[in-house]
Amino acid sequence: MAEGAGGADAGAEEIPYVELKAFEGRAAAVAGRGKDPVNGPMIRHWCEAMGDANPAYAGPDQVAPPTMLQAWTMGGLSGHEGFSGHEGREGCEGHEEHEGQEGHEGHEGHEGHKGRSDAYDALFALLDGAGYTSVVATDCEQEYVRALRPGDLITFDAVIESVSERKTTRLGTGHFVTTRMDVRADGALAGTHRFRILKYAPAARRGPVARRPRPVVNRDNAGFWEGVAAHRLLIQRCCGCGAPRFPWLPGCNACGSAEWDTVEASGEGTVHSYVVMHHPPFPAFDPPYAVGLVELAEGVRIVSNVVGVPCDEVRIGMPVRLEFQRVDEELELPVFRASADGGPHEAR
């Protein structure tokens, strides 16, 4: 949950729980059909994006990565029209964008498509009408029954599995809604996808939060943060095959060895990809700012801020160099500074 929010909700009405409970078990989407059969090009694109070189996902006996389960049901920008008993639409009534509402977004994407049942729309209209107009995804679960192979035709149905009683969180007060999608290949169950969101009324804020979110430090990555404290960017190196890896993991993805040591990064890198954050605003961050996926000279990639140039001048391929930025009295973070002309940095 978001840090720093608290207080009473923004005028939301309490809905009798029996009215919400009545939606459980009702259809959220009916007779959905994947826009494309399972196919090799989409599998290849997924594996390239995820960096997954598992040989099972290529070749004559190719199967799809199990985690692609929901991808085959997605309707893209044009959505799935008409399969739920009415034309798909962009969002429920009364759910316009409200600037400054944390986590607020349209309903499109709750199940990866636009077509929804009348019951699903009625549930969200009820919540919206009572003042629970913001939404944030909280978690999802997938269960895999059988492998998907190129040529499989995908169909799916979704049901409103549960609606929680009224809950108060740091974001605000609202109700958790869980949907379950059953995904079938050529009519046989291939897997299930549960998706849980919180529909809530934003809590009244107590004022701006100055502190950046704290990194999660555990036994698997403590050595990395100890290196940061000493102004060293440490990369793990497998003692079995020598492969470098980042972020830190307990075992090697390449050979499975649990033995590793560290190597200090030179600090040189290039921008592999980036986004410029404008909205939503977060306390302690000053938008717009650039978040880059930086490819280090050692061959691994790290996500961090790109500084030193206006965010609209960041470019893919731009050379950057590591530096450590103190953000408050307790926290120092690795960031990457670009030269204003995008050219090579002077040695330091």
ROTOR-627541 format. One record per residue (C-alpha): y, x, z. Coordinates in steps of 0.25 Angstrom, whole numbers. Example, Ala and Ser with C-alpha at 12.3 -4.5 7.8 and 13.67 -1.06 7.14 Angstrom:
+-------+-------+-------+
:    yy :    xx :    zz :
+-------+-------+-------+
:   -18 :    49 :    31 :
:    -4 :    55 :    29 :
+-------+-------+-------+
end
This chain:
+-------+-------+-------+
:    yy :    xx :    zz :
+-------+-------+-------+
:     0 :     0 :     0 :
:    14 :     4 :    -2 :
:    21 :    13 :     9 :
:    33 :     8 :    15 :
:    34 :    -7 :    12 :
:    33 :   -17 :    24 :
:    39 :   -29 :    30 :
:    38 :   -44 :    26 :
:    34 :   -49 :    12 :
:    45 :   -54 :     3 :
:    44 :   -69 :     6 :
:    30 :   -71 :     2 :
:    24 :   -85 :     6 :
:    10 :   -85 :    12 :
:     0 :   -92 :     3 :
:   -11 :  -100 :    10 :
:   -23 :   -91 :     9 :
:   -32 :  -102 :     4 :
:   -24 :  -104 :    -8 :
:   -26 :   -89 :   -12 :
:   -41 :   -89 :    -7 :
:   -43 :  -100 :   -17 :
:   -41 :   -90 :   -29 :
:   -53 :   -82 :   -25 :
:   -64 :   -83 :   -35 :
:   -55 :   -88 :   -46 :
:   -55 :   -81 :   -59 :
:   -44 :   -71 :   -62 :
:   -48 :   -69 :   -76 :
:   -58 :   -75 :   -85 :
:   -66 :   -70 :   -97 :
:   -58 :   -58 :   -99 :
:   -62 :   -49 :  -111 :
:   -59 :   -34 :  -113 :
:   -50 :   -31 :  -124 :
:   -59 :   -20 :  -129 :
:   -74 :   -17 :  -128 :
:   -77 :    -5 :  -119 :
:   -74 :     6 :  -129 :
:   -74 :    21 :  -130 :
:   -60 :    24 :  -133 :
:   -55 :    17 :  -120 :
:   -66 :    24 :  -112 :
:   -61 :    38 :  -118 :
:   -46 :    34 :  -115 :
:   -50 :    31 :  -101 :
:   -58 :    43 :   -98 :
:   -47 :    52 :  -104 :
:   -36 :    45 :   -95 :
:   -45 :    47 :   -83 :
:   -50 :    61 :   -86 :
:   -65 :    56 :   -85 :
:   -74 :    64 :   -94 :
:   -87 :    58 :   -89 :
:   -96 :    59 :  -101 :
:  -102 :    45 :   -99 :
:   -89 :    39 :  -104 :
:   -91 :    46 :  -118 :
:  -101 :    47 :  -128 :
:  -112 :    38 :  -134 :
:  -116 :    32 :  -121 :
:  -101 :    30 :  -116 :
:   -98 :    21 :  -105 :
:   -85 :    17 :   -99 :
:   -80 :    23 :   -86 :
:   -82 :    12 :   -76 :
:   -68 :    13 :   -71 :
:   -63 :     7 :   -84 :
:   -69 :    -6 :   -80 :
:   -56 :   -13 :   -79 :
:   -50 :    -6 :   -92 :
:   -59 :   -15 :  -101 :
:   -53 :   -28 :   -95 :
:   -38 :   -24 :   -97 :
:   -30 :   -32 :  -107 :
:   -19 :   -21 :  -110 :
:    -5 :   -25 :  -113 :
:    -9 :   -38 :  -120 :
:   -19 :   -43 :  -110 :
:   -30 :   -52 :  -111 :
:   -25 :   -66 :  -116 :
:   -31 :   -79 :  -113 :
:   -44 :   -76 :  -106 :
:   -41 :   -81 :   -92 :
:   -37 :   -96 :   -97 :
:   -23 :   -93 :  -100 :
:   -15 :   -83 :  -107 :
:   -13 :   -69 :  -100 :
:     1 :   -67 :   -95 :
:     9 :   -55 :   -89 :
:     9 :   -59 :   -75 :
:     9 :   -71 :   -66 :
:    22 :   -80 :   -64 :
:    32 :   -75 :   -54 :
:    27 :   -61 :   -55 :
:    38 :   -54 :   -62 :
:    42 :   -39 :   -59 :
:    51 :   -38 :   -47 :
:    57 :   -24 :   -47 :
:    55 :   -17 :   -34 :
:    42 :   -24 :   -30 :
:    32 :   -14 :   -26 :
:    19 :   -15 :   -34 :
:    24 :   -27 :   -42 :
:    18 :   -29 :   -56 :
:    14 :   -40 :   -65 :
:     0 :   -46 :   -63 :
:    -5 :   -40 :   -76 :
:   -15 :   -30 :   -74 :
:   -22 :   -36 :   -61 :
:   -35 :   -36 :   -69 :
:   -30 :   -28 :   -81 :
:   -27 :   -40 :   -90 :
:   -17 :   -52 :   -92 :
:   -27 :   -64 :   -93 :
:   -29 :   -70 :   -79 :
:   -34 :   -84 :   -74 :
:   -25 :   -95 :   -69 :
:   -31 :   -93 :   -55 :
:   -26 :   -79 :   -55 :
:   -12 :   -82 :   -60 :
:   -12 :   -94 :   -50 :
:   -15 :   -84 :   -38 :
:    -4 :   -74 :   -42 :
:     6 :   -86 :   -45 :
:     3 :   -91 :   -31 :
:     5 :   -77 :   -25 :
:    17 :   -74 :   -33 :
:    23 :   -88 :   -29 :
:    21 :   -84 :   -14 :
:    29 :   -71 :   -16 :
:    18 :   -61 :   -18 :
:    24 :   -56 :   -31 :
:    20 :   -42 :   -30 :
:     6 :   -36 :   -34 :
:     0 :   -22 :   -31 :
:   -14 :   -18 :   -35 :
:   -22 :   -13 :   -23 :
:   -36 :    -9 :   -28 :
:   -47 :   -12 :   -37 :
:   -62 :   -10 :   -37 :
:   -72 :    -9 :   -48 :
:   -87 :   -11 :   -49 :
:   -95 :    -6 :   -61 :
:  -108 :   -13 :   -65 :
:  -111 :    -7 :   -78 :
:  -105 :     4 :   -87 :
:   -96 :    -1 :   -99 :
:   -99 :     4 :  -113 :
:   -92 :     4 :  -126 :
:   -93 :    -9 :  -133 :
:   -95 :   -17 :  -120 :
:   -86 :   -30 :  -121 :
:   -79 :   -33 :  -108 :
:   -76 :   -46 :  -101 :
:   -71 :   -49 :   -87 :
:   -67 :   -60 :   -77 :
:   -59 :   -58 :   -65 :
:   -59 :   -67 :   -52 :
:   -49 :   -67 :   -40 :
:   -59 :   -61 :   -30 :
:   -50 :   -62 :   -17 :
:   -36 :   -65 :   -12 :
:   -33 :   -59 :     1 :
:   -25 :   -66 :    13 :
:   -11 :   -62 :    14 :
:    -9 :   -47 :    17 :
:     2 :   -39 :    21 :
:     3 :   -24 :    16 :
:    14 :   -14 :    15 :
:    18 :   -19 :     1 :
:    19 :   -34 :     6 :
:    11 :   -46 :     9 :
:     2 :   -52 :    -1 :
:   -12 :   -55 :    -5 :
:   -23 :   -46 :   -11 :
:   -29 :   -52 :   -24 :
:   -43 :   -46 :   -29 :
:   -48 :   -49 :   -42 :
:   -62 :   -46 :   -47 :
:   -65 :   -43 :   -62 :
:   -79 :   -44 :   -68 :
:   -80 :   -35 :   -80 :
:   -91 :   -38 :   -90 :
:   -97 :   -30 :  -102 :
:  -104 :   -38 :  -112 :
:  -105 :   -49 :  -102 :
:  -111 :   -41 :   -91 :
:  -104 :   -37 :   -78 :
:   -99 :   -22 :   -79 :
:   -90 :   -21 :   -67 :
:   -80 :   -28 :   -58 :
:   -65 :   -24 :   -55 :
:   -58 :   -29 :   -42 :
:   -43 :   -28 :   -42 :
:   -35 :   -31 :   -30 :
:   -20 :   -33 :   -29 :
:   -10 :   -37 :   -18 :
:     0 :   -48 :   -22 :
:    11 :   -47 :   -12 :
:    25 :   -49 :    -8 :
:    32 :   -36 :    -6 :
:    35 :   -32 :     8 :
:    50 :   -30 :    12 :
:    53 :   -15 :    12 :
:    58 :    -8 :    24 :
:    66 :     2 :    16 :
:    63 :    13 :     6 :
:    52 :    22 :     9 :
:    56 :    37 :     8 :
:    42 :    43 :     9 :
:    33 :    46 :    -2 :
:    19 :    41 :    -1 :
:    10 :    51 :     6 :
:    -1 :    58 :    -2 :
:   -15 :    54 :     2 :
:   -21 :    67 :     8 :
:   -36 :    67 :    10 :
:   -47 :    78 :    11 :
:   -49 :    79 :    -4 :
:   -34 :    82 :    -7 :
:   -29 :    88 :     6 :
:   -29 :   102 :     0 :
:   -20 :    97 :   -12 :
:    -9 :    92 :    -2 :
:   -11 :   105 :     6 :
:    -8 :   113 :    -7 :
:     4 :   104 :    -9 :
:    10 :   107 :     4 :
:     9 :   122 :     1 :
:    15 :   119 :   -13 :
:     2 :   122 :   -20 :
:    -4 :   112 :   -30 :
:   -19 :   114 :   -28 :
:   -29 :   109 :   -38 :
:   -44 :   108 :   -35 :
:   -54 :   117 :   -43 :
:   -69 :   114 :   -44 :
:   -77 :   126 :   -39 :
:   -89 :   121 :   -47 :
:   -83 :   120 :   -61 :
:   -68 :   125 :   -59 :
:   -62 :   112 :   -64 :
:   -48 :   109 :   -58 :
:   -45 :    95 :   -52 :
:   -34 :    87 :   -47 :
:   -32 :    78 :   -39 :
:   -41 :    84 :   -29 :
:   -55 :    78 :   -28 :
:   -67 :    81 :   -19 :
:   -76 :    85 :   -31 :
:   -75 :    90 :   -45 :
:   -74 :    79 :   -56 :
:   -80 :    89 :   -66 :
:   -92 :    95 :   -59 :
:   -93 :    87 :   -46 :
:   -92 :   100 :   -37 :
:   -86 :    97 :   -24 :
:   -82 :   112 :   -22 :
:   -67 :   115 :   -26 :
:   -56 :   125 :   -23 :
:   -41 :   124 :   -27 :
:   -32 :   130 :   -37 :
:   -16 :   130 :   -36 :
:   -10 :   124 :   -48 :
:     1 :   132 :   -55 :
:    10 :   120 :   -55 :
:    12 :   120 :   -70 :
:     9 :   107 :   -78 :
:    12 :    97 :   -88 :
:    15 :    82 :   -88 :
:     2 :    75 :   -93 :
:     7 :    61 :   -91 :
:    18 :    54 :   -83 :
:    25 :    41 :   -79 :
:    39 :    38 :   -74 :
:    39 :    29 :   -62 :
:    51 :    19 :   -62 :
:    45 :     7 :   -55 :
:    41 :     2 :   -45 :
:    50 :    10 :   -35 :
:    43 :    17 :   -24 :
:    50 :    22 :   -11 :
:    52 :    37 :   -10 :
:    51 :    38 :   -26 :
:    64 :    38 :   -35 :
:    60 :    32 :   -48 :
:    60 :    35 :   -59 :
:    50 :    47 :   -58 :
:    40 :    54 :   -66 :
:    25 :    55 :   -61 :
:    17 :    64 :   -70 :
:     3 :    68 :   -72 :
:     4 :    83 :   -73 :
:    -6 :    92 :   -79 :
:    -7 :   105 :   -72 :
:   -10 :   118 :   -78 :
:   -23 :   119 :   -71 :
:   -28 :   106 :   -79 :
:   -27 :    95 :   -68 :
:   -16 :    84 :   -68 :
:    -8 :    79 :   -56 :
:     1 :    67 :   -54 :
:    15 :    70 :   -48 :
:    30 :    68 :   -51 :
:    37 :    76 :   -62 :
:    50 :    80 :   -58 :
:    61 :    89 :   -64 :
:    65 :    80 :   -76 :
:    69 :    66 :   -77 :
:    57 :    57 :   -77 :
:    60 :    52 :   -91 :
:    59 :    66 :   -96 :
:    45 :    69 :   -91 :
:    36 :    71 :  -103 :
:    21 :    73 :  -105 :
:    18 :    88 :  -107 :
:    30 :    92 :   -99 :
:    28 :   105 :   -91 :
:    29 :   103 :   -76 :
:    28 :   112 :   -64 :
:    23 :   109 :   -50 :
:    33 :   109 :   -38 :
:    32 :   102 :   -24 :
:    42 :    92 :   -20 :
:    45 :    88 :    -6 :
:    47 :    73 :    -5 :
:    49 :    71 :    10 :
:    47 :    79 :    22 :
:    32 :    78 :    22 :
:    28 :    77 :     8 :
:    28 :    87 :    -4 :
:    22 :    84 :   -17 :
:    19 :    91 :   -30 :
:    28 :    87 :   -42 :
:    30 :    93 :   -56 :
:    43 :    98 :   -61 :
:    46 :    97 :   -76 :
:    57 :   106 :   -83 :
:    68 :    98 :   -88 :
:    66 :   103 :  -102 :
:    51 :   100 :  -102 :
:    48 :   115 :  -105 :
:    41 :   126 :   -97 :
:    44 :   128 :   -83 :
:    49 :   142 :   -79 :
:    40 :   150 :   -70 :
:    43 :   149 :   -55 :
+-------+-------+-------+
end
